[in-house]
């Protein structure tokens, strides 16, 4: 069994490619992907995302604000607290820092990120972290605001080994996306080859970043299998071992029991 630990189900192409979320989940199940985590990127879009994913027991949810959207929205911590109280919400995020696309919003990004870390600690829900070109600030804020008390995951990881190891020391997990399958990702492949399997998750980040051999197409949870196959070969373990360990890691991180779903 596999888990897609990070996807955006509400952004899939339901006009031409899928006949609703049930169709997406059935395609995933046929590839051994039996659970997924639907990740929010803004508080405003959160209710619509929850309506989209419905009450499927194999779908969990997160609630947070992506760093690229902080300049467009008023962050309201009380509103976030109320939205995150939904029993389907198992994490806060995605949140974090992105200095690649919007370096001009650094101060606001850092403020909103810090507030979301504090909320995650308060609610005892792990963080889903987006970080790009912001290695030191990301680590510093996690440490300064006590993120080790709630834990979390650096999703779609593309940074260096030092950052991954520093995050693991804080109790975080590292998530591998389809990027690792790209021919241009040799350095990233070397990083994942050195990380402990006990701290890894797999994801699609659907509908983005489809893995080889689907690159250029819309990504979907079913393609978690390709990510997992590549990672298993990279680490020299069997596919069943990779699937079992990353699934156990997911349920441990998000404080879930398989018998509940």
N, C-alpha and C positions, 0 to 999 in steps of 0.2 A: 504493500500500500504506500502511496505517495500523498504528500500534501503540498498544494500550491500555497506557499506562505505569504504571497503578496500579489494581488491582482486587482484590477479595477473593472469589475463586472458591469458596472453601469455605463462604461464607455465602449463596450463591444458593439459591433455592427449587427444590430438586430433587424435591420431592414433587408440585408442581402445575404448574410452569412449564417445567422442563427435564428431559430424559432423560439426565442425567449430564453430565460436563464435555465429552465429545465433542460433544454436542448444542449446548452453549453455544459451543464453538469453531467449529462449522459455521455457526451463525447469524452469528457475527462475520465469518467468512470471506466469507459471502455479501454482506456490507457492506464488503468490502475491508480488514477488520481481521485481519491475518494473524499477529500476535504479541501476547502480553500478559505482563504482570508480575504474578504473584500475590504479594501483600504480607502478611507476617505481622504480628500485633499483640501477640503474647506468645510467650515461649519454650515455655510449657506447651502451647500450641495448635499449635506449629510442626510437630511430627510428624504430627498429624492433617491439617494443611493439605497437607503433602507427599504423604500418602497420597491425598488427594482429587484433587490435580492430576495425579498419576500421572507417566508418562514422556513426555508429549506434547512433542515437540521445539520446538514453537512457544510453549511456556509456560516462562517463567523465574520465579525465586523470590527473595524477600528473607527475611531473618531478623532480627527485632528486637522491641523492647518499646515499645508505645504509651504515651505519658505518662499517659493516663487509667487505666492498669492498674498503675502502679507501687505503689500503696498495697495492692494485693491479692496481690502476688507478690514473692518474694525474687529479686532480680536476681543471677545468678551469671555472672560474666564468663567463667570457664573453660568453663562449659556452653555459653554463647553462642558462644565460639570454636569449640568442637567441632561444634555444629550448623551454624554458618556455613561449615564446611569442605566441606559437600555441594557437589559440582560444579555443581548446578543453581542455587545461591545466587549471585546477581550483585550483591547490595547488602545493606547493613545498615539495618534499619528495618522498619516505620516507627518512628521515634523523634522526640524533640523536646520541646516544652513546650506545655501547654494550661492557661492560667490562667482560661479562661472557665468551665469546668465544675468544676475542682477546684483552686482557688487555695490551698486549705489544704495541699496536698502540694507546694508549690513547692520546698522544700529537697530532697526525695527526687527529684522530677522532674529537678532540675538535676544532681544527683549521677549518676543513671542515664543521663541524656543525655550528660554529659561522658564517662562510661565507654564509651558506645557510639561516640562520636566517636573516642576513642582506639583502640578496637578496629577501626573502619573504616580508620583511618590505618595501623594495624599490618598489616591484611589487604589493604590497597590495594583496598578495595571501596567504592564511593560510598555516600553516605548518602541515605536517603529521610526527609525532614523534615516533620513535622506541627507547625505553629505556629499558636496562636490566642491573641490578647491577650497576647503575650509577645515582642513585636518586639525590644526591646533586649536582653533576656536571651538570646534565641536567637542573635542576631548576635554578642553578646559571647562566648558559649561556643564558637561556631564558630571565632572568631578565636583565643581563648585556647588551644584544644586542637588547633590546626593543621589544621582541616578543609579548608583550601585544598589540602592534599596529597592528599586522596582525592576531593574534589569531591562532588557530589550534586545533589539536586533539592528545591526547596520544593514539595511536592505540594499539589494542590487549593488553589492560592494565592488568598487573599482579603484580603491586606494591601495596603499602599499602595505607590506607585511608589518611594519612597525605600528601602523594605526590599528590593524586588525588585532595584533597582540595586546596593544594597550586597551582596546575595547574588551577583549576577552578577560583581561585582568579585572575589569569593572563588572564582570559577570554577564557580559553581552554575548550574543551569538552573531555570526556572520552569514549573510544570505547570498547564495550564488544564483545569478540570473543567466539568461541566454547569452549575454555578452561573453561569457567564458568560452563559448563555442566558436567565436569569431576568429578568423585567421590572424587578425591584428591584435589579438589579446594574449600574446605570448607571456608578457610580464605578469598579467593577472593570473594566468594559468599556473605560473610558478608560485604565486602567492597561495592559491588554494591548495596546491600540492603539499604545502608545508603546514597548513592549518589542521588542528585536531578535528577529526570527524565528529567528535562529541559536541562540537560547538558550531556545526554547520546546518543551515537550512537550504532548501531549494525553492525557487520561485519563478514566475513568468514575468511579472510586472505588466501583464496583459492590459491593454492591447498593444503595448510597445515591445520592442527588442526581441522579436521572434528569433529563436535559436536556429542554427543550421540544423536541418536542411530547409527550414521554413523562412529563412531570412528574406525580408522584403514583403512578407505577408502580414496580415493582422495576427498578433499573438493571441493565444487562448490557453486556459488552464490545462488542457490536454497535452500541451507541449512541455509541461513540466517533466514529462518522461524523457525527452531529449536532453534537457539540462542534467537530469539525474544520471542518465547513461554516460554522458561525457564526463561528469564529475567522478563517477565510479571508476572509469578507465584512468582518469588523471591520478586518482589516489590509489590505484591498484587494489581495489576491493570489488567484490561481486555486487551486482545490481541489487539482489535481495538484502545484502548487508547495508548498502547505502540507503536503500528505501526504509529499512527498519530503523536505522539510527536517526536519520533526518526526521522521520515521523515521530519517534520518541522525543527528539529534541523539541519539536514544535509543541507537542502536548505538554511537555515540562515547562517550557518558557511561558506559555499562555495559560498555565494553571488549569488545564483541562484534563478530564478523564474520558477516555474513549467510550466508556460505557454510558456516558451522558449524551452521546450524539448518535 
